[in-house]
Amino acid sequence: MDGSAIEARIATLEQEHRDLDDSILALEGQGNADQLQIQRLKKRKLSLRDQISTLHSMLVPDIIA
């Protein structure tokens, strides 16, 4: 995967992460929120964060000091 493809994938994942955040906030704002669904969305959000972090590390070369 080249740098531009990685950056495009990061942008896609970051957008999905923001969308999940909005969904979670909307569900939490409801009086009778489905806690299981919120938990699943938060787990997915964490997974996305890990994927984004992994892709960022692919873009930055290791620097040996």
C-alpha positions as a LaTeX table, in Angstrom:
\begin{tabular}{lrrr}
\hline
Residue & $x$ (\AA) & $y$ (\AA) & $z$ (\AA) \\
\hline
Met1 & 0.00 & 0.00 & 0.00 \\
Asp2 & 1.49 & 3.34 & $-1.01$ \\
Gly3 & 1.38 & 6.55 & 1.02 \\
Ser4 & $-1.57$ & 8.12 & $-0.76$ \\
Ala5 & $-3.65$ & 4.95 & $-0.40$ \\
Ile6 & $-2.83$ & 4.82 & 3.31 \\
Glu7 & $-3.78$ & 8.48 & 3.73 \\
Ala8 & $-7.07$ & 7.89 & 1.90 \\
Arg9 & $-7.84$ & 4.90 & 4.13 \\
Ile10 & $-7.01$ & 6.96 & 7.24 \\
Ala11 & $-9.39$ & 9.70 & 6.08 \\
Thr12 & $-12.17$ & 7.15 & 5.54 \\
Leu13 & $-11.63$ & 5.57 & 8.95 \\
Glu14 & $-11.48$ & 8.97 & 10.68 \\
Gln15 & $-14.80$ & 9.94 & 9.08 \\
Glu16 & $-16.39$ & 6.69 & 10.26 \\
His17 & $-14.93$ & 7.34 & 13.74 \\
Arg18 & $-16.55$ & 10.80 & 13.83 \\
Asp19 & $-19.85$ & 9.37 & 12.58 \\
Leu20 & $-19.81$ & 6.75 & 15.33 \\
Asp21 & $-19.10$ & 9.47 & 17.89 \\
Asp22 & $-22.14$ & 11.40 & 16.67 \\
Ser23 & $-24.28$ & 8.26 & 16.80 \\
Ile24 & $-23.15$ & 7.48 & 20.33 \\
Leu25 & $-23.90$ & 11.01 & 21.50 \\
Ala26 & $-27.36$ & 10.88 & 19.90 \\
Leu27 & $-28.16$ & 7.53 & 21.53 \\
Glu28 & $-26.90$ & 8.69 & 24.92 \\
Gly29 & $-29.11$ & 11.76 & 24.59 \\
Gln30 & $-32.19$ & 9.58 & 24.40 \\
Gly31 & $-33.87$ & 8.76 & 27.66 \\
Asn32 & $-34.23$ & 5.05 & 26.92 \\
Ala33 & $-30.91$ & 4.44 & 25.15 \\
Asp34 & $-29.95$ & 0.88 & 24.22 \\
Gln35 & $-26.82$ & 0.37 & 26.33 \\
Leu36 & $-25.80$ & $-2.76$ & 24.42 \\
Gln37 & $-25.88$ & $-0.89$ & 21.13 \\
Ile38 & $-23.89$ & 1.99 & 22.63 \\
Gln39 & $-21.32$ & $-0.49$ & 23.95 \\
Arg40 & $-20.99$ & $-2.07$ & 20.49 \\
Leu41 & $-20.53$ & 1.32 & 18.85 \\
Lys42 & $-17.85$ & 2.28 & 21.38 \\
Lys43 & $-16.04$ & $-1.01$ & 20.76 \\
Arg44 & $-16.14$ & $-0.38$ & 17.00 \\
Lys45 & $-14.85$ & 3.14 & 17.61 \\
Leu46 & $-11.88$ & 1.78 & 19.57 \\
Ser47 & $-11.17$ & $-0.71$ & 16.79 \\
Leu48 & $-11.15$ & 2.12 & 14.27 \\
Arg49 & $-8.78$ & 4.10 & 16.45 \\
Asp50 & $-6.38$ & 1.14 & 16.55 \\
Gln51 & $-6.55$ & 0.78 & 12.77 \\
Ile52 & $-5.90$ & 4.50 & 12.28 \\
Ser53 & $-2.93$ & 4.33 & 14.64 \\
Thr54 & $-1.50$ & 1.34 & 12.77 \\
Leu55 & $-1.85$ & 3.11 & 9.44 \\
His56 & $-0.23$ & 6.28 & 10.82 \\
Ser57 & 2.73 & 4.20 & 11.97 \\
Met58 & 3.06 & 2.82 & 8.44 \\
Leu59 & 3.42 & 6.36 & 7.12 \\
Val60 & 6.10 & 7.40 & 9.60 \\
Pro61 & 9.41 & 5.58 & 9.17 \\
Asp62 & 11.10 & 4.18 & 12.24 \\
Ile63 & 13.90 & 6.46 & 13.39 \\
Ile64 & 16.73 & 4.76 & 15.18 \\
Ala65 & 18.33 & 7.17 & 17.61 \\
\hline
\end{tabular}
